[in-house]
Amino acid sequence: AANLIERIDRHRWRALARPAKRLKEGDRLSFRHSGKAGPARTIEATVAAKGDEGEFEFAFDLAGKDLDLAIAAVGEMPLPPYIAGRRHAEDIDRTDYQTIYAAHDGAVAAPTAGLHFTPQLMAALDVRGVTCHFVTLHVGAGTFLPVKVDDTSGHKMHAEWGEVSSETATALNAARGRGGRIVAVGTTSLRLLESAARDGEIQPFRGSTDIFITPGYRFGA
């Protein structure tokens, strides 16, 4: 099994794969769908590089849009252990295990803190005067990795890519100026806002963040 975590170019991807010990550079891999309706589809790839923590670089035979379509046909939504341990992935997971406001490809897994929001709940918040502003956030591979040290200062935090638009930054600063509260949905959203905070204000931001928030952290957003 393999989780694609970051596209490198038109035909290469970084991936987490298991069993990692059995894979080596130069190995040929074949991925095919299991239990899906329609004609069988297979994707072929070569292990181009092997890293740490079960991370690999795969060079696929297909490239560009052809590869994108093949991955969509063969791949499955990555599910957390508490779901995957009880059943196999299903096509409906592509919509059910996804936030209603998702707009861009890039995350390795759904930001689970926002899964409970429905159109009805968003409308109810609006009626109560709660305004919602959105950020782009690509959950990174580190979401699968546990903290393995007793002292958190020795933990290397994974980086995640995100963007806070100028419109969102302006709206959040205006809310704070009126004495309102900013409530981040999820810890990764919080890390992104903290990365965008400068000199008492939230600035437009586009890039990676590896902030590790532990007890004693002073919040800026």
Backbone bond lengths (Angstrom), bond angles and torsions (degrees), N, CA, C in turn:
res aa  C-N    CA-C-N  psi(-1)  N-CA   C-N-CA  omega(-1)  CA-C   N-CA-C  phi
1 A - - - 1.457 - - 1.523 109.29 -
2 A 1.320 116.33 147.29 1.464 120.71 -178.91 1.519 109.89 -144.08
3 N 1.326 115.77 140.50 1.459 122.66 173.22 1.516 108.47 -110.22
4 L 1.326 117.31 118.57 1.458 121.20 176.11 1.520 108.15 -75.42
5 I 1.334 117.23 127.05 1.462 119.76 -172.93 1.521 114.18 -117.09
6 E 1.333 118.52 -24.97 1.467 118.97 -179.95 1.525 109.96 -160.14
7 R 1.322 115.55 129.71 1.458 119.96 177.66 1.521 108.97 -79.67
8 I 1.331 116.41 133.04 1.463 122.18 179.76 1.519 110.38 -95.00
9 D 1.321 116.47 -47.97 1.464 121.71 176.31 1.525 107.92 -154.32
10 R 1.326 117.39 -158.33 1.464 120.96 -173.28 1.527 113.88 -63.67
11 H 1.339 117.66 -25.47 1.459 117.79 -177.17 1.530 114.12 -132.16
12 R 1.336 117.75 1.19 1.467 119.95 -178.63 1.527 111.05 -115.40
13 W 1.339 114.34 141.75 1.462 122.31 178.23 1.524 110.26 -133.11
14 R 1.332 116.37 146.07 1.452 121.84 164.28 1.517 107.19 -83.61
15 A 1.329 116.10 142.37 1.462 119.82 -176.19 1.516 111.11 -148.40
16 L 1.316 115.65 154.08 1.458 122.96 168.52 1.520 106.58 -101.73
17 A 1.325 116.92 127.29 1.465 120.02 -175.40 1.523 111.15 -135.26
18 R 1.307 115.09 152.69 1.455 121.49 175.04 1.535 109.19 -143.98
19 P 1.323 118.12 149.13 1.478 126.64 -0.34 1.522 111.18 -75.54
20 A 1.336 116.60 120.70 1.457 122.03 -173.15 1.525 112.71 -63.91
21 K 1.333 117.21 -35.59 1.465 119.84 -175.09 1.526 112.31 -64.69
22 R 1.303 117.10 -26.11 1.458 120.07 -175.81 1.525 112.73 -84.03
23 L 1.322 117.35 -16.68 1.462 120.29 -177.96 1.517 111.00 -91.03
24 K 1.321 115.82 142.73 1.465 120.86 176.42 1.522 108.72 -142.88
25 E 1.323 115.41 162.31 1.461 120.22 179.89 1.524 110.56 -56.58
26 G 1.321 115.10 137.48 1.450 120.98 179.73 1.511 114.61 94.03
27 D 1.332 117.64 -13.95 1.465 120.31 178.68 1.526 110.22 -63.45
28 R 1.320 115.91 144.75 1.457 121.90 175.42 1.527 109.21 -98.64
29 L 1.325 115.28 137.27 1.458 121.61 -177.55 1.522 109.94 -121.98
30 S 1.315 115.27 148.07 1.459 121.22 177.39 1.520 108.74 -131.99
31 F 1.327 116.05 122.51 1.461 121.26 179.69 1.529 108.64 -113.13
32 R 1.320 116.45 134.61 1.462 120.20 176.70 1.517 109.19 -143.05
33 H 1.323 114.83 154.09 1.465 118.29 -178.60 1.513 109.96 -72.77
34 S 1.333 115.07 154.81 1.466 120.23 179.23 1.517 109.04 -125.96
35 G 1.308 115.60 118.90 1.462 119.81 175.19 1.506 114.90 78.37
36 K 1.334 118.84 10.50 1.456 120.08 178.90 1.523 110.16 -90.84
37 A 1.329 115.91 149.00 1.450 120.43 178.05 1.526 109.77 -72.05
38 G 1.325 116.25 156.04 1.453 120.12 177.71 1.510 111.69 100.07
39 P 1.340 116.37 176.67 1.464 120.19 -177.82 1.522 111.60 -66.70
40 A 1.327 115.14 150.31 1.463 120.25 179.07 1.518 110.00 -63.41
41 R 1.317 116.31 141.75 1.460 121.60 -179.95 1.516 108.08 -134.36
42 T 1.315 116.86 136.19 1.457 121.81 -178.35 1.520 109.83 -128.35
43 I 1.332 116.61 140.94 1.462 122.68 173.74 1.521 107.72 -116.39
44 E 1.315 116.44 132.28 1.460 121.80 179.02 1.526 109.69 -107.48
45 A 1.337 116.03 143.77 1.462 121.04 179.36 1.517 109.94 -150.06
46 T 1.332 115.22 161.96 1.462 122.60 175.69 1.519 108.82 -117.62
47 V 1.328 117.20 139.20 1.463 120.82 174.05 1.525 107.40 -73.40
48 A 1.339 116.22 105.62 1.462 121.03 -176.33 1.519 112.49 -85.13
49 A 1.334 117.62 -28.14 1.466 121.16 -179.57 1.518 109.04 -159.19
50 K 1.340 115.82 152.83 1.458 122.16 179.04 1.513 109.12 -125.06
51 G 1.348 116.10 127.35 1.454 120.71 -179.71 1.515 111.84 -112.64
52 D 1.334 115.71 -152.81 1.463 121.68 -179.47 1.526 110.92 -95.66
53 E 1.328 115.91 166.67 1.464 123.08 174.32 1.529 112.37 55.12
54 G 1.339 117.08 35.50 1.459 120.11 177.16 1.509 114.79 74.10
55 E 1.342 116.76 19.73 1.463 120.70 -178.66 1.527 110.62 -95.44
56 F 1.339 115.11 138.58 1.456 121.65 -178.38 1.523 110.34 -136.26
57 E 1.330 114.89 165.28 1.454 121.37 169.22 1.520 107.49 -114.55
58 F 1.328 115.96 122.63 1.458 121.41 179.53 1.523 109.58 -105.19
59 A 1.321 116.47 133.06 1.464 122.26 173.21 1.526 107.24 -107.57
60 F 1.323 116.67 109.69 1.458 121.12 -177.06 1.525 111.03 -84.07
61 D 1.328 115.55 153.18 1.461 120.00 177.16 1.526 110.98 -70.36
62 L 1.322 116.80 -33.22 1.459 121.55 176.62 1.524 109.76 -86.46
63 A 1.330 116.21 166.38 1.463 120.40 -179.63 1.522 109.64 -148.83
64 G 1.333 115.08 161.37 1.453 121.25 174.05 1.512 113.86 59.56
65 K 1.341 115.21 -138.38 1.462 120.98 -176.59 1.518 111.80 -63.22
66 D 1.337 117.38 -35.40 1.465 119.68 178.50 1.527 110.91 -60.48
67 L 1.328 116.28 -40.04 1.463 120.00 178.26 1.521 110.65 -68.33
68 D 1.335 116.91 -41.43 1.461 120.38 179.08 1.529 111.27 -57.78
69 L 1.327 115.82 -46.30 1.462 120.27 -178.81 1.526 111.27 -65.58
70 A 1.336 116.10 -38.52 1.463 119.96 179.65 1.522 111.27 -66.54
71 I 1.329 116.78 -41.38 1.467 120.29 178.41 1.523 110.35 -63.32
72 A 1.344 116.50 -41.33 1.462 120.05 178.84 1.524 111.38 -63.08
73 A 1.340 116.26 -34.19 1.463 120.48 -178.25 1.522 112.29 -77.56
74 V 1.324 116.55 -37.29 1.462 121.19 -173.94 1.527 112.40 -94.91
75 G 1.322 116.22 -34.70 1.460 120.67 -172.15 1.518 114.28 -74.25
76 E 1.312 115.10 166.21 1.452 123.20 177.95 1.521 109.47 -127.67
77 M 1.323 115.57 154.50 1.457 120.85 175.96 1.526 109.54 -63.92
78 P 1.357 118.54 125.86 1.470 119.58 176.78 1.527 110.30 -68.93
79 L 1.307 116.07 125.15 1.461 121.69 -178.07 1.521 110.15 -111.23
80 P 1.334 117.98 149.35 1.468 120.71 177.33 1.522 110.38 -69.25
81 P 1.328 117.17 159.20 1.474 120.74 -176.85 1.518 114.02 -55.95
82 Y 1.337 117.58 -34.02 1.457 118.52 -176.75 1.531 112.13 -71.00
83 I 1.331 117.76 -12.71 1.465 121.00 172.33 1.522 110.04 -103.44
84 A 1.334 115.73 -48.76 1.468 120.34 -177.13 1.522 112.01 -62.23
85 G 1.342 117.24 -27.29 1.454 120.05 -179.93 1.515 113.45 -72.77
86 R 1.334 116.41 -12.26 1.465 120.04 -177.22 1.530 113.10 -106.57
87 R 1.326 117.19 -23.58 1.465 119.51 -178.19 1.518 109.90 -160.49
88 H 1.332 116.12 167.72 1.451 121.40 176.53 1.532 109.61 -80.91
89 A 1.330 115.64 159.41 1.461 120.41 176.61 1.525 109.80 -64.45
90 E 1.340 115.95 146.97 1.456 122.16 179.20 1.521 109.19 -127.21
91 D 1.329 116.74 157.84 1.462 120.46 -178.77 1.528 111.62 -59.10
92 I 1.335 117.09 -33.35 1.460 120.74 -178.11 1.526 112.12 -65.94
93 D 1.337 117.36 -18.46 1.465 120.89 178.14 1.525 111.42 -61.61
94 R 1.338 117.49 -26.71 1.466 120.75 -178.79 1.523 111.65 -62.02
95 T 1.331 116.72 -25.68 1.461 120.12 176.90 1.523 111.96 -107.19
96 D 1.334 116.73 -40.52 1.466 119.55 -177.65 1.524 112.25 -69.97
97 Y 1.331 116.98 -38.80 1.464 120.19 -179.65 1.528 108.47 -97.80
98 Q 1.329 115.19 57.84 1.455 122.16 -179.33 1.520 107.59 -157.83
99 T 1.334 117.03 143.24 1.460 119.73 178.07 1.521 109.95 -71.98
100 I 1.315 116.75 151.75 1.460 120.78 -177.99 1.520 111.53 -71.17
101 Y 1.335 117.35 -16.76 1.462 119.89 -178.19 1.525 112.83 -104.66
102 A 1.327 118.03 10.61 1.469 120.50 177.49 1.526 109.52 -60.19
103 A 1.349 116.55 136.24 1.462 119.63 -175.57 1.520 113.88 -133.25
104 H 1.334 118.65 -22.33 1.461 120.81 -173.99 1.527 110.33 -132.48
105 D 1.335 115.91 143.07 1.463 120.37 173.17 1.525 109.72 -74.26
106 G 1.335 116.80 150.61 1.462 119.05 175.33 1.514 115.02 151.79
107 A 1.333 118.14 -28.82 1.464 120.80 -178.67 1.524 110.34 -78.42
108 V 1.335 116.23 148.10 1.464 120.12 178.10 1.527 111.54 -83.39
109 A 1.321 117.09 -13.66 1.465 121.86 178.39 1.520 107.97 -159.00
110 A 1.306 116.06 160.77 1.457 119.77 179.99 1.524 110.80 -69.44
111 P 1.351 117.73 143.66 1.471 120.62 173.78 1.525 108.86 -75.14
112 T 1.315 116.20 94.89 1.462 121.60 -167.88 1.525 114.32 -62.39
113 A 1.324 117.85 -22.33 1.468 119.54 -178.46 1.525 111.84 -64.69
114 G 1.327 117.86 -18.17 1.459 120.40 -178.44 1.514 114.51 -105.29
115 L 1.321 117.45 5.52 1.462 119.77 -174.69 1.528 113.30 -68.21
116 H 1.323 117.48 -22.71 1.464 118.95 -176.27 1.521 113.19 -80.79
117 F 1.332 117.66 -9.40 1.462 119.62 -179.47 1.528 110.40 -74.53
118 T 1.323 115.76 129.57 1.459 123.39 175.91 1.525 107.91 -119.67
119 P 1.335 118.34 163.77 1.468 119.00 175.35 1.524 112.07 -55.48
120 Q 1.334 116.75 -36.67 1.467 120.32 -179.94 1.529 111.13 -66.38
121 L 1.332 116.72 -41.67 1.459 120.20 179.42 1.525 110.46 -66.91
122 M 1.320 117.36 -40.46 1.468 120.46 178.55 1.530 110.33 -62.94
123 A 1.332 116.60 -39.70 1.460 120.44 178.70 1.525 110.88 -66.13
124 A 1.335 116.78 -38.45 1.465 120.83 178.71 1.523 111.00 -65.12
125 L 1.318 117.14 -38.82 1.461 120.71 176.84 1.521 110.69 -63.86
126 D 1.328 115.84 -41.07 1.464 120.14 179.96 1.524 111.01 -62.45
127 V 1.327 116.93 -41.27 1.461 121.29 178.72 1.523 110.65 -60.39
128 R 1.327 116.59 -33.64 1.465 121.32 -178.88 1.528 112.56 -86.72
129 G 1.310 116.72 6.96 1.457 120.07 176.43 1.510 114.99 84.98
130 V 1.320 117.05 12.06 1.463 121.06 177.55 1.523 108.29 -89.25
131 T 1.316 117.36 116.97 1.459 120.62 179.13 1.524 109.68 -95.90
132 C 1.306 115.76 145.57 1.463 121.62 -178.36 1.523 110.13 -115.20
133 H 1.303 115.65 133.64 1.461 121.95 176.59 1.521 107.48 -128.50
134 F 1.311 115.74 146.86 1.457 119.84 -168.01 1.522 112.83 -116.38
135 V 1.316 114.37 149.39 1.462 122.56 174.66 1.529 107.35 -122.85
136 T 1.318 115.76 158.72 1.463 120.38 173.20 1.516 107.87 -97.30
137 L 1.317 115.83 127.37 1.454 120.14 -173.37 1.519 109.97 -140.86
138 H 1.316 116.56 120.75 1.459 121.05 178.26 1.529 108.85 -103.79
139 V 1.328 115.94 99.76 1.463 121.27 178.24 1.525 108.80 -56.07
140 G 1.341 116.88 131.62 1.456 121.57 -174.87 1.513 113.93 -95.00
141 A 1.327 114.77 174.90 1.467 121.24 -176.90 1.518 112.31 -64.03
142 G 1.320 117.70 -22.77 1.455 120.60 -179.34 1.511 113.36 -62.91
143 T 1.334 116.74 -16.02 1.461 119.05 177.60 1.525 111.39 -62.54
144 F 1.349 117.10 -19.82 1.460 121.09 178.64 1.526 112.34 -91.56
145 L 1.340 117.79 -8.45 1.460 120.70 -171.70 1.529 111.09 -103.54
146 P 1.322 119.14 129.12 1.465 121.95 179.60 1.525 111.57 -81.83
147 V 1.331 115.53 162.47 1.465 120.88 171.51 1.523 107.49 -77.99
148 K 1.333 117.35 123.78 1.464 121.48 -173.83 1.524 113.14 -109.30
149 V 1.336 118.11 9.32 1.459 121.20 -178.75 1.520 109.11 -119.11
150 D 1.342 115.81 153.50 1.462 120.35 177.88 1.523 111.24 -77.55
151 D 1.338 116.42 -34.39 1.461 122.11 179.11 1.524 107.97 -99.76
152 T 1.336 117.22 115.00 1.464 120.56 -175.27 1.520 113.14 -63.69
153 S 1.341 117.41 -18.53 1.467 119.09 178.12 1.525 111.28 -66.51
154 G 1.323 116.66 -17.95 1.457 120.47 179.30 1.518 113.35 -94.48
155 H 1.330 116.62 4.21 1.467 120.29 -179.11 1.519 110.30 -91.80
156 K 1.320 116.78 128.34 1.466 121.22 176.21 1.531 108.61 -87.42
157 M 1.321 115.31 113.34 1.459 119.94 -176.10 1.516 110.47 -78.93
158 H 1.314 116.62 139.85 1.458 121.29 177.85 1.524 110.13 -71.79
159 A 1.306 115.84 154.12 1.461 121.35 177.68 1.522 109.83 -97.66
160 E 1.309 116.15 144.85 1.455 122.42 176.35 1.522 109.07 -131.65
161 W 1.320 116.02 142.62 1.465 120.78 -178.04 1.516 110.08 -91.40
162 G 1.331 115.22 139.37 1.454 118.67 178.14 1.512 112.13 -155.94
163 E 1.314 114.98 170.47 1.466 120.96 179.71 1.519 110.14 -144.17
164 V 1.331 115.35 131.98 1.458 123.05 170.89 1.518 105.99 -112.26
165 S 1.312 117.44 114.31 1.463 120.82 -176.96 1.521 110.74 -72.30
166 S 1.319 115.99 162.80 1.467 120.16 178.08 1.523 110.41 -63.62
167 E 1.348 116.72 -34.98 1.462 120.13 178.95 1.524 111.29 -64.32
168 T 1.324 116.47 -43.91 1.466 120.08 179.15 1.519 111.02 -66.97
169 A 1.332 117.03 -42.70 1.466 120.66 179.20 1.524 110.58 -59.89
170 T 1.337 116.93 -44.44 1.464 121.20 179.75 1.525 111.07 -62.27
171 A 1.331 116.59 -43.87 1.464 120.74 -178.86 1.527 111.60 -64.81
172 L 1.330 117.32 -40.97 1.462 120.37 -179.68 1.523 111.45 -68.22
173 N 1.327 116.56 -40.46 1.467 119.54 177.63 1.526 111.00 -64.67
174 A 1.336 116.56 -37.68 1.463 120.25 178.35 1.524 110.55 -65.04
175 A 1.323 116.77 -39.94 1.469 120.45 178.63 1.520 110.93 -63.22
176 R 1.331 116.39 -42.46 1.467 119.38 178.27 1.514 110.54 -65.56
177 G 1.338 116.36 -36.82 1.457 120.00 179.75 1.517 112.54 -64.35
178 R 1.333 116.36 -27.94 1.471 120.98 177.90 1.522 112.05 -86.63
179 G 1.333 116.29 1.17 1.456 119.75 -178.40 1.510 113.38 86.38
180 G 1.326 116.95 12.80 1.457 120.74 179.70 1.518 111.87 -80.25
181 R 1.300 115.30 171.14 1.464 121.48 179.65 1.524 110.25 -106.03
182 I 1.326 115.07 147.37 1.458 121.37 172.89 1.523 107.40 -108.39
183 V 1.303 116.66 122.04 1.461 122.00 -179.94 1.525 108.26 -114.41
184 A 1.322 116.27 111.55 1.464 120.64 178.34 1.525 109.17 -80.53
185 V 1.313 116.46 135.75 1.463 121.21 177.22 1.524 108.06 -92.00
186 G 1.323 115.65 98.01 1.458 120.21 178.69 1.516 113.47 97.93
187 T 1.313 115.53 152.78 1.465 120.93 -177.47 1.520 112.71 -69.87
188 T 1.332 117.63 -30.41 1.459 118.49 -179.77 1.516 110.52 -71.83
189 S 1.332 117.45 -38.24 1.462 120.67 173.86 1.524 110.19 -61.22
190 L 1.334 115.87 -39.49 1.461 120.36 178.15 1.524 110.90 -61.86
191 R 1.319 117.15 -44.30 1.473 120.64 179.10 1.526 110.70 -60.46
192 L 1.328 116.24 -39.16 1.461 119.92 -179.98 1.523 111.08 -65.64
193 L 1.325 117.59 -43.91 1.459 120.64 178.52 1.523 111.13 -63.93
194 E 1.325 116.79 -39.54 1.460 119.72 177.92 1.530 111.20 -64.82
195 S 1.313 117.29 -33.69 1.466 120.84 177.61 1.521 111.07 -68.82
196 A 1.333 116.33 -27.05 1.459 120.79 -178.64 1.524 112.77 -88.97
197 A 1.336 117.63 -9.39 1.466 121.28 -177.32 1.524 110.79 -80.49
198 R 1.322 115.88 125.36 1.461 122.00 177.95 1.531 109.24 -142.55
199 D 1.334 115.85 129.42 1.467 121.21 175.02 1.528 112.32 52.03
200 G 1.312 116.31 42.86 1.456 119.89 174.34 1.513 115.15 83.05
201 E 1.325 118.19 2.11 1.457 120.87 179.27 1.522 110.32 -132.94
202 I 1.314 115.02 158.08 1.462 120.68 174.51 1.519 108.23 -90.42
203 Q 1.312 116.25 123.09 1.457 122.22 -177.88 1.530 109.97 -102.51
204 P 1.334 117.47 155.82 1.469 118.52 171.11 1.523 108.94 -56.97
205 F 1.310 116.45 139.94 1.468 120.79 -174.90 1.515 109.54 -142.05
206 R 1.327 114.97 141.22 1.469 120.77 175.32 1.521 107.64 -150.15
207 G 1.319 117.30 111.12 1.458 119.89 -178.49 1.513 111.42 161.57
208 S 1.322 115.83 -163.73 1.463 121.91 -177.88 1.522 110.73 -98.91
209 T 1.309 116.20 149.26 1.457 121.67 175.77 1.521 109.66 -130.90
210 D 1.325 115.74 138.35 1.467 120.31 175.83 1.526 110.49 -129.18
211 I 1.332 115.74 28.12 1.463 120.35 177.65 1.533 110.16 -59.68
212 F 1.318 115.48 135.58 1.468 121.78 177.18 1.522 106.93 -116.53
213 I 1.321 117.58 107.80 1.461 122.57 -176.08 1.529 109.67 -90.86
214 T 1.316 115.54 116.86 1.460 122.72 -179.55 1.529 108.88 -128.20
215 P 1.337 118.90 169.05 1.464 120.67 179.12 1.525 111.66 -51.85
216 G 1.343 115.61 133.25 1.454 121.18 -178.31 1.511 113.72 99.60
217 Y 1.332 117.60 -9.95 1.461 121.17 179.86 1.525 109.70 -63.78
218 R 1.324 116.93 138.37 1.465 121.79 178.57 1.520 108.73 -99.63
219 F 1.318 115.40 116.87 1.458 120.53 -175.71 1.524 111.54 -79.15
220 G 1.325 115.08 141.18 1.455 120.47 179.64 1.509 113.63 -110.74
221 A 1.323 116.77 -18.86 1.462 120.20 -177.33 1.524 112.36 -96.85
